[in-house]
Amino acid sequence: MKKQEVQSVALLNNAEYIIACKTNDVKEKLLLQSIANRDLHIHPAIEEECYIVNLNKETIFHLYDERGLDIVSNNQSSLQLLQQKFHDWILDIDAACSKKSTIKKSNHSVKE
């Protein structure tokens, strides 16, 4: 495995770590299971918040607990692909917000 760059930034009494890595460097199943285990008090568990950033697709993935996750992006096409693929998993409220946001963005671009 290649040497990874790690940056640490003190933030109040917490620490923030940014690890630049490639997809194949991450044991994604273990990582996601550890995040989901946090509130269930099962080990392994990651107690800190964890955000996964995909620079190529310009998306941020945040699994907040075993019940759900947020995916955000300024890249509308990346989000649309995910929305189409996982349509049945999306909560009605999130689908409505996403649709409203898309309408606002398209109306805003027309005005410019």
VEXMARBA-175728 format. One record per atom (N, C-alpha, C): atom name; residue number from 1; x, y, z. Coordinates in steps of 0.001 Angstrom, whole numbers, plus 524288, in hexadecimal, padded with zeros to 5 digits. Atoms other than C-alpha are relative to their C-alpha. Example, Ala and Ser with C-alpha at 12.3 -4.5 7.8 and 13.67 -1.06 7.14 Angstrom:
<recs>
+------+-----+-------+-------+-------+
: atom :  nr :     X :     Y :     Z :
+------+-----+-------+-------+-------+
:    N :   1 : 8037A : 7FB5A : 80000 :
:   CA :   1 : 8300C : 7EE6C : 81E78 :
:    C :   1 : 80384 : 804B0 : 80000 :
:    N :   2 : 7FCCC : 7FB5A : 7FFC4 :
:   CA :   2 : 83566 : 7FBDC : 81BE4 :
:    C :   2 : 7FCFE : 80442 : 802DA :
+------+-----+-------+-------+-------+
</recs>
This chain:
<recs>
+------+-----+-------+-------+-------+
: atom :  nr :     X :     Y :     Z :
+------+-----+-------+-------+-------+
:    N :   1 : 80348 : 7FB6A : 80000 :
:   CA :   1 : 80000 : 80000 : 80000 :
:    C :   1 : 80375 : 804D5 : 80000 :
:    N :   2 : 7FCFB : 7FB38 : 80066 :
:   CA :   2 : 80505 : 80D83 : 7FC83 :
:    C :   2 : 7FFA3 : 8031E : 8050C :
:    N :   3 : 8001D : 7FC79 : 7FB8A :
:   CA :   3 : 80899 : 81742 : 806F7 :
:    C :   3 : 7FBA3 : 80401 : 7FF20 :
:    N :   4 : 8045E : 7FC5D : 8007A :
:   CA :   4 : 7FCB6 : 81FBD : 8099B :
:    C :   4 : 8015D : 8051E : 802B2 :
:    N :   5 : 7FF64 : 7FAED : 7FD8F :
:   CA :   5 : 7FCDF : 82E2D : 80C71 :
:    C :   5 : 7FBB9 : 800A9 : 80406 :
:    N :   6 : 803E4 : 7FF13 : 7FBF7 :
:   CA :   6 : 7F61A : 83134 : 81927 :
:    C :   6 : 800CD : 8057C : 80214 :
:    N :   7 : 7FFD4 : 7FAC6 : 7FDCA :
:   CA :   7 : 7F2D5 : 83EDC : 81DA0 :
:    C :   7 : 7FCA6 : 7FFF5 : 804D9 :
:    N :   8 : 80316 : 7FFA4 : 7FB43 :
:   CA :   8 : 7EE20 : 841BD : 82B4C :
:    C :   8 : 7FF22 : 805C1 : 8013C :
:    N :   9 : 8014B : 7FA9E : 7FEAD :
:   CA :   9 : 7E727 : 84E3C : 82EF1 :
:    C :   9 : 7FD0D : 7FFDC : 80525 :
:    N :  10 : 802B6 : 7FFD9 : 7FAFA :
:   CA :  10 : 7E377 : 850F0 : 83D17 :
:    C :  10 : 7FB11 : 8034A : 7FF6C :
:    N :  11 : 804FB : 7FD4B : 8006A :
:   CA :  11 : 7D542 : 85500 : 83E26 :
:    C :  11 : 7FD4C : 7FF7F : 80545 :
:    N :  12 : 801D0 : 8001D : 7FA97 :
:   CA :  12 : 7D0DB : 85880 : 84BF7 :
:    C :  12 : 802A6 : 7FB69 : 802BB :
:    N :  13 : 7FD57 : 80462 : 7FD72 :
:   CA :  13 : 7D385 : 84BEA : 85377 :
:    C :  13 : 80009 : 7FB22 : 7FC9A :
:    N :  14 : 8001D : 80469 : 803A1 :
:   CA :  14 : 7D21E : 8434A : 8479C :
:    C :  14 : 8048B : 8007D : 7FC34 :
:    N :  15 : 7FC12 : 7FFCA : 8041C :
:   CA :  15 : 7DB72 : 84000 : 83CC3 :
:    C :  15 : 7FD66 : 7FE8C : 7FAE0 :
:    N :  16 : 8020B : 80132 : 80531 :
:   CA :  16 : 7D88E : 83FB9 : 82E5A :
:    C :  16 : 8046C : 7FD9B : 7FCED :
:    N :  17 : 7FC0D : 80296 : 8031B :
:   CA :  17 : 7DFF0 : 8363E : 825D1 :
:    C :  17 : 7FE25 : 7FF9C : 7FA67 :
:    N :  18 : 8012B : 80077 : 80587 :
:   CA :  18 : 7E050 : 836B1 : 8172E :
:    C :  18 : 803F5 : 7FC2E : 7FDC3 :
:    N :  19 : 7FC8A : 803FE : 8022B :
:   CA :  19 : 7E5C5 : 82AAA : 81099 :
:    C :  19 : 7FEED : 7FF9E : 7FA28 :
:    N :  20 : 8007D : 8007A : 805AE :
:   CA :  20 : 7E81E : 82B28 : 80207 :
:    C :  20 : 80132 : 7FA59 : 7FE8E :
:    N :  21 : 7FF21 : 80570 : 8016F :
:   CA :  21 : 7E678 : 81D89 : 7FC8B :
:    C :  21 : 7FCEB : 7FEAC : 7FB18 :
:    N :  22 : 802D4 : 80203 : 8048F :
:   CA :  22 : 7E1A1 : 815BC : 7F108 :
:    C :  22 : 7FBE3 : 7FC2B : 801F4 :
:    N :  23 : 80450 : 8036A : 7FE8D :
:   CA :  23 : 7D54D : 80D8E : 7F135 :
:    C :  23 : 801E3 : 7FAA5 : 801D1 :
:    N :  24 : 7FE36 : 80540 : 7FE8B :
:   CA :  24 : 7DCBE : 800BD : 7F1C0 :
:    C :  24 : 8033D : 7FFE7 : 80500 :
:    N :  25 : 7FD42 : 7FFBB : 7FB00 :
:   CA :  25 : 7E410 : 80584 : 7FDFC :
:    C :  25 : 7FC3A : 7FF78 : 8049B :
:    N :  26 : 803DF : 7FFCD : 7FBD1 :
:   CA :  26 : 7D754 : 805B4 : 805C6 :
:    C :  26 : 7FD1F : 7FAC9 : 80064 :
:    N :  27 : 80335 : 804A3 : 7FF07 :
:   CA :  27 : 7D0C0 : 7F9F0 : 80BE0 :
:    C :  27 : 7FA84 : 80208 : 80120 :
:    N :  28 : 804F7 : 7FD2A : 7FF84 :
:   CA :  28 : 7C367 : 7FFE1 : 8093F :
:    C :  28 : 7FBFA : 7FD23 : 8034C :
:    N :  29 : 803D7 : 802E7 : 7FCE9 :
:   CA :  29 : 7BB3E : 7F501 : 80F53 :
:    C :  29 : 80118 : 800A5 : 805DB :
:    N :  30 : 7FE7F : 7FF56 : 7FA89 :
:   CA :  30 : 7C2BB : 7F5D0 : 81C2A :
:    C :  30 : 7FF1E : 8059F : 801CB :
:    N :  31 : 800BB : 7FA7F : 7FEB1 :
:   CA :  31 : 7C273 : 804AB : 81BF7 :
:    C :  31 : 7FA41 : 80145 : 800E9 :
:    N :  32 : 80593 : 7FEDC : 7FF89 :
:   CA :  32 : 7B3BE : 8058E : 819B0 :
:    C :  32 : 7FD8A : 7FD1C : 80497 :
:    N :  33 : 80211 : 802FC : 7FB90 :
:   CA :  33 : 7B0CA : 7FACA : 82396 :
:    C :  33 : 801A3 : 80288 : 80524 :
:    N :  34 : 7FE10 : 7FD71 : 7FB3F :
:   CA :  34 : 7B92B : 801C7 : 82DC0 :
:    C :  34 : 7FD19 : 8050F : 8011F :
:    N :  35 : 80310 : 7FB39 : 7FF4A :
:   CA :  35 : 7B1CC : 80E79 : 82B8C :
:    C :  35 : 7FA7F : 7FE98 : 801D4 :
:    N :  36 : 8054F : 80198 : 7FE98 :
:   CA :  36 : 7A491 : 8079F : 82C51 :
:    C :  36 : 7FFC0 : 7FDC5 : 80589 :
:    N :  37 : 7FFE4 : 80258 : 7FAC5 :
:   CA :  37 : 7A89B : 800C2 : 838F8 :
:    C :  37 : 80049 : 803F8 : 80468 :
:    N :  38 : 7FF13 : 7FC01 : 7FBFF :
:   CA :  38 : 7AAFD : 80D96 : 84027 :
:    C :  38 : 7FBB2 : 80024 : 8041D :
:    N :  39 : 80449 : 7FF71 : 7FC3A :
:   CA :  39 : 79D93 : 80F11 : 8468B :
:    C :  39 : 7FE24 : 7FAC1 : 80226 :
:    N :  40 : 801A0 : 8052A : 7FE3F :
:   CA :  40 : 79BAC : 8006B : 8480B :
:    C :  40 : 803B3 : 7FDC1 : 80410 :
:    N :  41 : 7FC00 : 801A7 : 7FC37 :
:   CA :  41 : 7A7BD : 7FF38 : 850CB :
:    C :  41 : 8020D : 7FA85 : 7FEC3 :
:    N :  42 : 7FDBA : 804DF : 801F1 :
:   CA :  42 : 7ACE3 : 7F40A : 84890 :
:    C :  42 : 80563 : 80161 : 7FDD8 :
:    N :  43 : 7FABF : 7FEF7 : 80207 :
:   CA :  43 : 7BB3C : 7F2E7 : 84509 :
:    C :  43 : 800F6 : 7FCB9 : 7FB2B :
:    N :  44 : 7FD45 : 7FAFB : 7FFED :
:   CA :  44 : 7C1E4 : 7F6A2 : 83C94 :
:    C :  44 : 7FC31 : 80485 : 7FF26 :
:    N :  45 : 80342 : 7FB59 : 80093 :
:   CA :  45 : 7BC39 : 80444 : 83D51 :
:    C :  45 : 8037A : 804CC : 7FF5E :
:    N :  46 : 7FD69 : 7FAEF : 8009A :
:   CA :  46 : 7C080 : 811C2 : 838E9 :
:    C :  46 : 7FC87 : 803EE : 802C2 :
:    N :  47 : 80320 : 7FC60 : 7FCDB :
:   CA :  47 : 7BBEB : 81BCC : 842D2 :
:    C :  47 : 7FF97 : 80569 : 7FD89 :
:    N :  48 : 7FFDF : 7FAD1 : 8025F :
:   CA :  48 : 7BF54 : 827BE : 83AB9 :
:    C :  48 : 7FCA7 : 80030 : 7FB12 :
:    N :  49 : 802B7 : 7FF41 : 804FB :
:   CA :  49 : 7B7EF : 82D70 : 82F38 :
:    C :  49 : 803DA : 7FEC7 : 7FB9A :
:    N :  50 : 7FCA0 : 8017F : 80456 :
:   CA :  50 : 7BD37 : 82864 : 82262 :
:    C :  50 : 7FD67 : 801A7 : 7FAE5 :
:    N :  51 : 801E6 : 7FE36 : 80515 :
:   CA :  51 : 7BB73 : 82EE7 : 81527 :
:    C :  51 : 803A3 : 7FDD3 : 7FBD9 :
:    N :  52 : 7FCE3 : 8021F : 8044F :
:   CA :  52 : 7BFEF : 82854 : 808B2 :
:    C :  52 : 7FF2C : 80396 : 7FB57 :
:    N :  53 : 8003E : 7FC3C : 80447 :
:   CA :  53 : 7C317 : 831D1 : 7FDC4 :
:    C :  53 : 80226 : 7FD76 : 7FB18 :
:    N :  54 : 7FE43 : 801F6 : 80511 :
:   CA :  54 : 7C3DD : 82D6C : 7EFAF :
:    C :  54 : 8011F : 804CC : 7FC9F :
:    N :  55 : 7FE7A : 7FB5D : 802FA :
:   CA :  55 : 7CB78 : 837FD : 7E895 :
:    C :  55 : 7FE8A : 7FF91 : 7FA44 :
:    N :  56 : 8014B : 800B8 : 8058D :
:   CA :  56 : 7C8ED : 83212 : 7DB22 :
:    C :  56 : 7FA3D : 8010B : 7FEEA :
:    N :  57 : 805A3 : 7FF53 : 800CD :
:   CA :  57 : 7BA22 : 831FF : 7DCB5 :
:    C :  57 : 7FDD7 : 804B7 : 802F3 :
:    N :  58 : 80171 : 7FB51 : 7FCFE :
:   CA :  58 : 7B9FC : 83E0B : 7E57A :
:    C :  58 : 7FB76 : 7FEEE : 803B6 :
:    N :  59 : 80418 : 8016F : 7FC51 :
:   CA :  59 : 7B1C5 : 83736 : 7EFC1 :
:    C :  59 : 80241 : 7FF35 : 80577 :
:    N :  60 : 7FEA8 : 80100 : 7FA8B :
:   CA :  60 : 7B20B : 83643 : 7FE8B :
:    C :  60 : 7FC0C : 7FC1B : 80219 :
:    N :  61 : 80324 : 80446 : 7FDEF :
:   CA :  61 : 7ACD6 : 829E5 : 804EB :
:    C :  61 : 80087 : 80019 : 805EB :
:    N :  62 : 7FFEA : 7FFEE : 7FA4E :
:   CA :  62 : 7A916 : 82A42 : 81356 :
:    C :  62 : 7FC12 : 7FC0C : 80216 :
:    N :  63 : 80345 : 803E0 : 7FD61 :
:   CA :  63 : 7A3D2 : 81DFA : 819D7 :
:    C :  63 : 7FFAF : 801BA : 805A8 :
:    N :  64 : 80049 : 7FDC9 : 7FAB6 :
:   CA :  64 : 79EB2 : 823EB : 82673 :
:    C :  64 : 7FEDD : 7FBE6 : 80427 :
:    N :  65 : 800AE : 8046B : 7FC75 :
:   CA :  65 : 79A66 : 81722 : 82CE7 :
:    C :  65 : 7FDBA : 7FB7A : 7FCE9 :
:    N :  66 : 801F1 : 804A9 : 802B2 :
:   CA :  66 : 79473 : 809E4 : 829E2 :
:    C :  66 : 7FAEA : 800ED : 7FD14 :
:    N :  67 : 80515 : 7FEFB : 80275 :
:   CA :  67 : 787CF : 8105E : 82562 :
:    C :  67 : 8004C : 802E9 : 7FADD :
:    N :  68 : 7FFF3 : 7FD1E : 804E3 :
:   CA :  68 : 78C74 : 818D2 : 81A4E :
:    C :  68 : 804F9 : 802F2 : 7FEE2 :
:    N :  69 : 7FB72 : 7FD17 : 801C8 :
:   CA :  69 : 795E0 : 82152 : 812F5 :
:    C :  69 : 7FE42 : 804B3 : 7FCCC :
:    N :  70 : 800C8 : 7FB79 : 8035E :
:   CA :  70 : 796EC : 82E26 : 80BDA :
:    C :  70 : 8041E : 7FFDB : 7FBBF :
:    N :  71 : 7FC52 : 7FF51 : 8044E :
:   CA :  71 : 79D20 : 83021 : 7FEA4 :
:    C :  71 : 7FEDD : 8055C : 7FDB7 :
:    N :  72 : 800A6 : 7FAB8 : 80214 :
:   CA :  72 : 79F4D : 83E0F : 7FA22 :
:    C :  72 : 803FD : 800F5 : 7FBB5 :
:    N :  73 : 7FC80 : 7FECE : 8044B :
:   CA :  73 : 7A557 : 843C0 : 7EDFF :
:    C :  73 : 7FE33 : 804F0 : 7FD3B :
:    N :  74 : 80147 : 7FBAB : 8037E :
:   CA :  74 : 7A5E8 : 84FD7 : 7E5A2 :
:    C :  74 : 7FF75 : 7FE0D : 7FA69 :
:    N :  75 : 80043 : 8026A : 80526 :
:   CA :  75 : 7A69A : 846A5 : 7DA0E :
:    C :  75 : 7FAB9 : 7FD44 : 7FF6F :
:    N :  76 : 8055D : 801F3 : 8007C :
:   CA :  76 : 79858 : 84486 : 7D671 :
:    C :  76 : 7FFC2 : 7FAAB : 7FD45 :
:    N :  77 : 80036 : 804FD : 802D6 :
:   CA :  77 : 79B2F : 83954 : 7CD00 :
:    C :  77 : 80199 : 7FB6D : 80381 :
:    N :  78 : 7FE7C : 80427 : 7FC59 :
:   CA :  78 : 7A20E : 8316A : 7D7AD :
:    C :  78 : 7FB6E : 7FE92 : 80383 :
:    N :  79 : 80479 : 80100 : 7FC9C :
:   CA :  79 : 79640 : 832E8 : 7E080 :
:    C :  79 : 7FB8A : 7FD68 : 7FD0C :
:    N :  80 : 80447 : 80247 : 80313 :
:   CA :  80 : 78C95 : 82FB8 : 7D5B8 :
:    C :  80 : 800E6 : 7FA30 : 7FEF9 :
:    N :  81 : 7FECB : 80586 : 800D4 :
:   CA :  81 : 79386 : 822EA : 7D2CD :
:    C :  81 : 7FED3 : 7FCCD : 804E7 :
:    N :  82 : 80110 : 802B8 : 7FB14 :
:   CA :  82 : 792CA : 81F18 : 7E128 :
:    C :  82 : 7FA26 : 7FFC9 : 80124 :
:    N :  83 : 805A6 : 7FFDE : 7FF15 :
:   CA :  83 : 78495 : 82350 : 7E222 :
:    C :  83 : 7FD26 : 7FC0D : 7FC9A :
:    N :  84 : 80276 : 803D1 : 80375 :
:   CA :  84 : 780F5 : 81AF4 : 7D677 :
:    C :  84 : 80124 : 7FA6F : 801D8 :
:    N :  85 : 7FE6B : 80548 : 7FE7C :
:   CA :  85 : 78886 : 80F1D : 7DB3B :
:    C :  85 : 7FD78 : 7FE4B : 80529 :
:    N :  86 : 801E6 : 8015D : 7FAC5 :
:   CA :  86 : 783AA : 80FB8 : 7E960 :
:    C :  86 : 7FACA : 802AA : 80141 :
:    N :  87 : 804F9 : 7FD35 : 7FF69 :
:   CA :  87 : 77651 : 815FB : 7E73B :
:    C :  87 : 7FCA6 : 7FDDC : 8046D :
:    N :  88 : 80355 : 80268 : 7FC05 :
:   CA :  88 : 76F41 : 80C4F : 7F01D :
:    C :  88 : 80208 : 800BE : 80590 :
:    N :  89 : 7FDB8 : 7FF52 : 7FAD5 :
:   CA :  89 : 77875 : 80F2A : 7FB67 :
:    C :  89 : 7FF5F : 80593 : 80209 :
:    N :  90 : 8001B : 7FA76 : 7FE8E :
:   CA :  90 : 77692 : 81DF4 : 7FB74 :
:    C :  90 : 7FAF3 : 80147 : 802DA :
:    N :  91 : 80497 : 7FE5D : 7FD01 :
:   CA :  91 : 76D6A : 82377 : 805C9 :
:    C :  91 : 7FCDE : 803F8 : 7FCDD :
:    N :  92 : 8036A : 7FC64 : 802DD :
:   CA :  92 : 761C6 : 82AF3 : 80065 :
:    C :  92 : 8018C : 805B1 : 800EB :
:    N :  93 : 7FE8E : 7FA93 : 7FEBF :
:   CA :  93 : 7660C : 83765 : 80762 :
:    C :  93 : 804F7 : 80196 : 7FD27 :
:    N :  94 : 7FB21 : 7FED6 : 802BF :
:   CA :  94 : 773A7 : 8368E : 80170 :
:    C :  94 : 7FF1B : 80075 : 7FA27 :
:    N :  95 : 8013F : 7FFC0 : 80595 :
:   CA :  95 : 76E25 : 833FE : 7F3E5 :
:    C :  95 : 7FD5E : 80536 : 7FEBD :
:    N :  96 : 802AE : 7FB03 : 800D3 :
:   CA :  96 : 76548 : 83FEC : 7F533 :
:    C :  96 : 803D3 : 8048D : 8004D :
:    N :  97 : 7FC0F : 7FBD9 : 7FF7A :
:   CA :  97 : 7708B : 8487D : 7F9CF :
:    C :  97 : 803A1 : 8001B : 7FB4D :
:    N :  98 : 7FC8C : 80060 : 8047D :
:   CA :  98 : 77931 : 843A4 : 7EED5 :
:    C :  98 : 7FD5D : 80228 : 7FB22 :
:    N :  99 : 802EB : 7FE28 : 8048B :
:   CA :  99 : 76EB1 : 84646 : 7E4B2 :
:    C :  99 : 7FF67 : 805F1 : 80040 :
:    N : 100 : 800A2 : 7FA5B : 7FF37 :
:   CA : 100 : 76C42 : 853E6 : 7EA5C :
:    C : 100 : 80523 : 802D2 : 7FEDB :
:    N : 101 : 7FADC : 7FDB9 : 800DE :
:   CA : 101 : 77AD8 : 856CF : 7EA35 :
:    C : 101 : 80157 : 80025 : 7FA33 :
:    N : 102 : 7FEF6 : 80042 : 805A0 :
:   CA : 102 : 77BFE : 8527A : 7DC04 :
:    C : 102 : 7FCD3 : 8041A : 7FD1E :
:    N : 103 : 8035B : 7FC10 : 80280 :
:   CA : 103 : 7708C : 85B2D : 7D823 :
:    C : 103 : 80228 : 80575 : 80101 :
:    N : 104 : 7FDD1 : 7FADE : 7FEB8 :
:   CA : 104 : 77670 : 866E0 : 7DF49 :
:    C : 104 : 804E6 : 8010B : 7FCD3 :
:    N : 105 : 7FB22 : 7FF54 : 802F1 :
:   CA : 105 : 7839F : 864B6 : 7D8C8 :
:    C : 105 : 7FEDD : 800FC : 7FA43 :
:    N : 106 : 8011C : 7FF43 : 8058F :
:   CA : 106 : 77DAA : 8638C : 7CB49 :
:    C : 106 : 7FD60 : 80548 : 7FF17 :
:    N : 107 : 8025B : 7FACF : 80088 :
:   CA : 107 : 77554 : 86FBC : 7CD6F :
:    C : 107 : 80426 : 8043E : 800A7 :
:    N : 108 : 7FBE0 : 7FC24 : 7FF15 :
:   CA : 108 : 7812F : 876F3 : 7D2A1 :
:    C : 108 : 80380 : 8008B : 7FB2A :
:    N : 109 : 7FCB2 : 7FF92 : 804A1 :
:   CA : 109 : 78941 : 8738E : 7C698 :
:    C : 109 : 7FD47 : 802BF : 7FB86 :
:    N : 110 : 802E4 : 7FD63 : 80432 :
:   CA : 110 : 77E81 : 87861 : 7BDA4 :
:    C : 110 : 8002F : 805EE : 800CA :
:    N : 111 : 80007 : 7FA6B : 7FED8 :
:   CA : 111 : 77E5F : 885A9 : 7C466 :
:    C : 111 : 8054E : 80280 : 7FEE8 :
:    N : 112 : 7FAC7 : 7FDB5 : 8009F :
:   CA : 112 : 78D15 : 88772 : 7C32E :
:    C : 112 : 80128 : 801A0 : 7FA93 :
+------+-----+-------+-------+-------+
</recs>
